[in-house]
Structures are given as C-alpha cells and as structure tokens.
Amino acid sequence: MKTIDNIPTSKIRRASKLVSTGAKVGVNYLKYYGDKLTKTEIEAKERLNENNASDIYDGLKQLKGSALKVAQMLSMEKSIMPQAYVEKFSLAQFSVPPLSPPLVIKTFKTYFGKLPNELYDTFNATSVNAASIGQVHVATKDGKKLAVKIQYPGVAESIATDLAMVKPIAMSMFNIKGKGSDKYFKEVENKLVEETDYILEVQQSKEISEACKHIENLKFPNYYEDLSNERIITMDFMQGEHLSEFASHNKNQDAANRVGQALWDFYMYQIHKLKKVHADPHPGNFLISNKGELIALDFGCMKTIPEEFYIPYFELAQEENISNMKYFTNKLYELEILREDDSKEEIVFFTEMFHEMLSLFTQPFQSETFDFSDESFFGKIAALGEKYSKNTELRKMNGNRGSKHFIYMNRTFFGLYNLMFDLKAKHISINNFQTLK
C-alpha cells in the first residue's frame, strides 16, 4: 500500500484539501446530469454515489484524524447511507494508507523525545495497521512481542476545525436544524478529544480489562505505561484475524455462537453493570484468536451512561412499556425525542415513527435467546431506515431530536447488531451477563 510522507496539519492546508475534494464532487454532479440523459435515474444516481464516495474518501484518508473518524462513524449507518458510501467509508476502519517509515521515526521522536530503538529491542517502522487517528507497529522488548500505536501528527490540534468543516454535511444528511444542534457536535468533539488522549486510553483499557476479565472466551492485551504517553501506546501484540475476516470464512456455527455470546456479554456487562461502554464497535477493534476467543482492542472511545438517560432508554426496551402508549409518550419526552414546542403534527409523526422503530429494534430484548443470523430481522431494519430516509414529510421537520447521549448509544447498538449479524450468531442468551460474577 502507498504510504504518506506528510499530513496537512494547518487549518488552511486542511481546508484547502476539502475544497479540492468539493470541486471533484461538483464535477461528479455535472456527470450525473449528463448521465440522466442516457441512463435511468437509478443508474445515474448509483454512479454519482460511487464517484462521490470514492473522491470524498480519497480526500479524507489524506487528512486522517477526526475527518476520517466521522467517515468511519457514518459507515456504520447502513440504513441511512447509500451503499456506495458504506462500502468506501468502511475502509476507514482498518485499511488506510500509513505514514512512511521516515515520518514514523520523526513523529515518534517528537512525541517521546527518543528514537524507537532507544526504547525497544527491535522496532518495525512499517505499519501493520493504519486507521483514522493512529497506526500500529510491531516491536519487541525483553522477549515480548509488542504493538506500538502512534498517533498521527496534528490530529489532536485539528479536531475542532475538522468538525466545523464537516458539520454542514452532517446537518444536511440528518436533517438537523441550527437551533439546539450544538450539543450533538460538542458531544462528538469531546469524544474525539478523549480519543487523542492516549494516557486516558491506557487508563480506560486497564479498567475495562480488569472489570471484564471474568467473561468467558474474552481476552485483552496488557498495557505498558512506562512505554506509553499522550500520543503513543505500547501493549501486547495480540495474534488473530479481524472479526469481519473470521466471519467471512467461518463455517463452524458453534464457533460463531461462542464468539457472538462473548461479544454480547461484553457489551451487556459494560452497559448494565459498569454504566459505561466501548462505543466504537467496528470489526477493526476485535480480533479472533486461533483458539476461537474474542480479543477486544482500542478503548479510546468510552461512553459513560448517566442514570437519567440509562433508565428511560432501557425502559423502552420492555415490551409492556412500548405497548402502553401513554407511558411510551412520557418516556419520549424524558429522552428529548418529543419537545414541548412540537406541533400536534410533529407529536403524532414522531410518536408513530419511534414506536415503529423501537418495536422492531428492541426485539432481541423481548425473549431469552435471539438469532442474530435472522436475515428477515435485519432486512426489516434496513427497510425501515430506507422508508424514513425517503420520507418527504420528515424532511420538512426538524430532525434535531433526542438526548445527546443517543449519538454514541445508538452507534454502539447499531455497530453491535451489525457485528452479531456478520458472525451469524445464533441462540444468544440475552441476559447471560446477569449470571457473570
């Protein structure tokens, strides 16, 4: 894979990169209007989406950082984003051009004040994995094989300006109006700032590893604080294949169920027992060992779940509460989905919309076990997402809905459901986490 010798770090250079990307998108629209003369609307729109997705991703992968992280987050919105964007943006999860070896050595020296060979017995300057915020290198010390994660230069300093540049796109995509929208972008900005604090990540990693070490078939690396700092993390090198790779070839249903149960228990135990959760559930953050164990990595994005959100959020996962419309409506107000300034039309529309969505999305919680390989269930979720993405009535209303905590909680559950479906995990015990000591 081609490497990168420099990353734009100044506000002007990063903005210029996005402007040049925008110009390519403009050309794609001109092609689209031409295609409509010779192709069907569907064919023309598909080509437009493919061209735009490719050009936007190519621009973002050069910038790296929070701009690329937002693309990664959007790739998980499979029911909202056109398929071309999902496929292209999902590359941000674990297939990004890495920094060149000379830039790696220079960056390491800047961050640590020493060269890698002064800290490790061996250090490979060629990356084995590059993502949105940092890339991973293999090193050894005292006979141990280590993974060294190095943050890209300028990432932490460019978060606010990057988000300001992508904010108009996100507001248009999710139909968010200006008033009250800042709380959502501030939530994302705060989480991205946390993700660039590698001292915090090591602390969170050790806490979650200790709290969840009793979960069967779940493993974590050890972290080395003396070889880590604000921009570098050193941990055990964990051998395994990405969850998506495992899922693509696995034919052993028992193995799928075992990994799926470990993954589900990991998330339910965090959410219900710890009231915080690993809020970045994409395939690149999970490995499967040769023993069929789940290995959890990267605890930079942790979401603390406040009690005032946790209680109504999970009360709406109970079938009897969804069926009680008066109770259901009250909970929508608690969760800021319905607002005091809503019109009668908005109250009716959003009550019906969220009733339909939650009746479907909470189905796994309505039984003792659930089959996450059920294509009809995931097909209904996709169809519902498509239904509302095309709803002209919804486009006229303010999509600025819900508590800020929905952003990462919904991201967590959408990501978790997708991983469980990729695994084709069956007979998953939904409340097994309650028996874990």
N, C-alpha and C positions, 0 to 999 in steps of 0.2 A: 504494500500500500504506500502511496506517495506520502511523504512527511511534510510538515510545515516548519519553515525556518523562522517565521515571526508571526505574531498575533497583533492585530491592531488594538492598542490599549487606550489611546486618547479618545475623547468624546468625538472630536472631529473626524478622525480616521474611521471609527466605528459607524458613525452616522453616514459617512461617505459610502461605506460598503453597503449599507442598507439602501441608500439612494440608488446605487448602481443595480442592486437586486430589483428594486422597484421599477427601474427602467426596463429590465428584462420582462417583468410581469406585464408592463404596458405593451410591449411588442407581442407578447403571447395573446393579449386581448385583441390586438389587430388581426392576428392569425385566426383567432376564434370567429371574428365577424366574417372573415373570408371563408372559413370552413363552413359556415352556416349556409353559404350559397350552394355548396356542392355536397354537403353531408346532412344527416339528420341532426336535430338539436341534441339528442343524447350523445351521438358520436362526437360532435363538435365540443360539447361540454366535457366529455371524458378526456379529450386531447388537451383542452385548456387546463383541466385539473392536473393532469400528468406533467405538463410543461411547467406550470406554476409551482407545483410541489417540488420538482427537481431543481428549479432555479432558486427557490427560497431556501431549500435545504443546503444547496451548494454554498449560498451566501452565509448562512448561519454556521455551518461547520467551520468556516474560516474564522468566524468571530469567537466561537466556543462560548463558554460562560453561560450567563443567565438567558441570553437569547436562544441558545441551543437547548437549554434546560426547558424553556417554555415549549419548544417544539416537541421535546420528549414527552412533556405532560399532555400536550394536545394529541399525540399519537395514541394515547390510551382512551381518548374519547371516540371510540369506534362507532358509536351510534349517532354521533354528530358530524364528525369529519368525513369528507369524501374519501373513498378507499385509497385513492392515489396518494393523498396526504398521509393517511395512516401508515401505508407501506413505506413511504420515503422518510417520514419523521421518526418512525420506529427505529431507524438506523442509528439515531442519536443515543439509543440505549446501550449499544456496545460495538458500534462499527463507525468510528470517527477517525479521520486522518490524525496520526500522532505528531507530537513535536519531534523535530530531528534530533539525533544524539547530541550534536554540539549545543543546541538550545537547551536540551535537558540538563547537561552538565552546568551550563551557565546559570540556569534557573535554580538548580539545586544549591549551587554555591551562594547565590543571592539569598536564598531562604535560610540556609543552615550555617553559612559562614565557613563551611568546609566543603571539600570535594567528596564525592561519594566514596572513593577508595580510602579516605581517611576515617570513615565510619564503618564500612563493611569490608569483609574479606574479598568478596567479589561483587560487582555491580554491572548489570547489563543495561547500557544506555539506550537500547532499542526497546520500545514499549511492547508489552504483551497484551495490553488492553487500554483503549482510549475512549473516554466518554465526554460528557459535556463540561464538567468542571475540572477534572483531573485525569491523569493516566497512570498506569501501573507498570512497575519494573520489577524484575527478579533480582534478588541479591542473596548473598549467603553471609552468615556470621556464626562463628563457633559451631560449625557443622549443621546449622539450621538453614533451611531454605525460607526466604522471606519475600513478602510482597511489599513494595515501597510505592505508595501513592503520592504523586507530586501534583500540586495544583498548578493550573495554567497561569502564566503571568498576567496580571491586570484584571483577573476575574472578579475579585472581591471589590475592587475600586469602581467597576463599571456597572454594577447591578442596577442602581437607581436610573442611570441614563439609558441602559438597555431596556428596562421595563417601560420607561417613558416612550421609547420608540415603538415598542410592540403593543402598547396599551390601546391605541386606536383600532388596531386589527382585532384584538381580543374583544373589545366593546362591541364592535360591529358583528363579530361572529356569534356572540352570545346575547346580542340584543340588550346590552346593558346601557342604561341612560346615565347621564353625568351625575345627577344628584344621588349622593349616598354610595357611589361606586368606589370611592377611595378606600373604604375599609377592606374590600376584596384585594385590591392591588397592594395595599400595605401588608396584608396577611402573606401574600406571595413574596413580597420583598423581604419581610422579616425572616421567612423560612429560608430564602436563598442566602441571606446574610449568615444565618446559622450554618448552612451547608458549607460555607467557605471557612468556617472556624474549625480547623481540624483538632484543636485541643478539646473543644466541646464534643466533636465526633468521637474521639477516643474515649472520653468520659461516658458518653451515651452508649457506646459499643460495649464497654466493660459492664455497665449497669444492666443492660438488657441481656447480655450473655449470661451473667450471674443469675438473674431473675428467671431465665427461661431454660437453664441448663438441664432441668429435670424432664423436659418434654422429649418423648421418645422419638428416635430417628432424626434428631435435630442437632446440628453441630455448628460451632462458631470458631473463628480463629482467635489466637491470643494476640494482644496488642502490646507494643513496647514503647512506653512513654519516653524512655531515655533516647530513643531514636526517632522521636516524633516532635513536631512543633506546630505552630499555627497553620503552616502550609504543606507539611509533609507528615504522612502516617506510615509507620512500619508495623507490619503484622505478619503472622504466619502465612506462608503461601499454601493455599488450600487447593488440593488437586480434585478436579471434577469438570463436568461439562455444564454449560448453561442450561437452565431448566427447559428453555424452548428447544434446544438441540436434543436433549433427552426425550422430550415429548414427541419430537418429530419421528423418532425411530423406535421408540419403546413399544413392544408388543405384549409385555407382561402386565396383565391387569392388576395382579397383586402388588407389583412394584409401584404402579401408578397410584393405587389406593393408599399404599403405605406413605408415599411422599405427599400425596394430597392431604391425608389426615394430619401429618406433621405440620404442613403449611397452614391448614385451617386452625389447628390447635394453637400454633404460634401466634396467629393473629387474634383469635378469640381470647386467649390468655392475656395478651397485652391490653386489649381494649377493655375487657371486663374486670380484670384483676389489677392491672397496673394503671389504668386510665391514661395510657399513652400508647402510641403505635408507630411502627415503622411505616411511614406514609409514602414510600416510594416502591411499590410492589411491581416492578417490571422484571422480566426474565434475566436481565444482566446482573441483578442483585442476588441471584440464587444459583447455586451450583448443586449438582447431584454427584455424590461420591461413587466410587466403583462398588461400594457396599450398599448402594441404594439409599444413602442418607441425604437429607436436605441440609445444605450449608447456607447460612444466612450471612450476607455481607452488607457493608455500607450503611451505617446508621447516622448519616449526616442529616437526614430529613426525618425528624421525630415530631409527631404531633401530640401535644398534651390535650386531653379531652376534659374540659371543665364540667363539673357536675350539672350545672344549669343547662348545658347542651346535651350531655350524655343521657339524662333521664327522659326528656321528651323524645329524643331521637330514637331510643330503643323501645320506648312505649309504643311508638308507631310501627314497631316490628311485630307486635302482637295482634293476632287475627281479630280478637274480640274488640280491640280498640279501633282497628280500621273499619269494622262493621258498625261501630257506634258513631254516627255522623256528627252529633253534637260534640262529643268528646274529641273526635278527629279534627274538627274545625278549630276547637280551642287550642289543640296542640300545634296546628299550623300557625296560629298567631304567636305562640310561645317561641316557635322556631323562626319567626320573622318571614315566613313564606307568604302569609297574608298580613296586610298592613292596615292600620286604622284609616289611612287616607285612600284606600281602594274604593273604586266604584262598585256598584252592585254587580255589574257585568264582570269586572275583574275577580270579585269574590267567587262568583259562580264558576267562572272559567278555571281559575287556578285550584279551586277546591276539587273540581272534577278531574283536572289534569293530574294533580298529585295523588288523588285517590286511586286513579287508574295505574299510575306509575308504582306506587308503594304496594298496591295489591299484588302486582307482579313481582317486583324486585325483592320483596320480603318472603317470598315463597320458601326459600331454604330454611327459614326460621320457624315455619309452621309445622314441621314434622321432626321426628327423632333422627332420621337419616335423610340424606339427599343425594341424588345422582347428578353430579356436575358434568356428566358426559351427555346430558339430555339436550340434543340439538334443538328441539322444539321450544324449550325454555329460553335458550339464548337467541333463537330466531324471533321470539316474541319481544324480547328486549330490544333487538335491533330494529324490528318493525315499529315499535313504539317510539324509539328515538327518531326514526325517519319520519314518522307521522307528524311529530311536533316540530321537527326541523323544517318541514314544508308547510306548516300551518300559517296561513296569511293573517289570521286573527291574532295569533301570538306575536307576530312581528310588529303589530300596531301597539302592543302593550309593553310596559317596562319589564324587561327580563331581570331587573335588579331585585332578586328575590333571595330570601333565606339568610340565616346567620353566616358570618364569615367562616365559621368552623366547618360548614358544608364543603368548602373547597377541598380540603385535604381528607376529610372523612369520606366524601363521595369518591374522590380519587383512589383512596385506599380500597374501598369495596369494589369499584369497577375493575381496578387492577387485580385484586384478589380473585374475583369471579372469572376474569379472563385467564388467569394462571390455572385455576382449577379446571376450566374448560379445556385449556391446552393439554393438561395432563390426562383428561378424560377420566377423572377420579370418580369412583362410584362408592355407594354405601358409606358416605362420610357421616360420622357421628357428630351432629351439630353441637351438642352440649358436652362433648367429651372433656373439654377444658375444665369443667367443674369438678372432675374427679382427679385432676392432676394435683399432686402435693409438692 
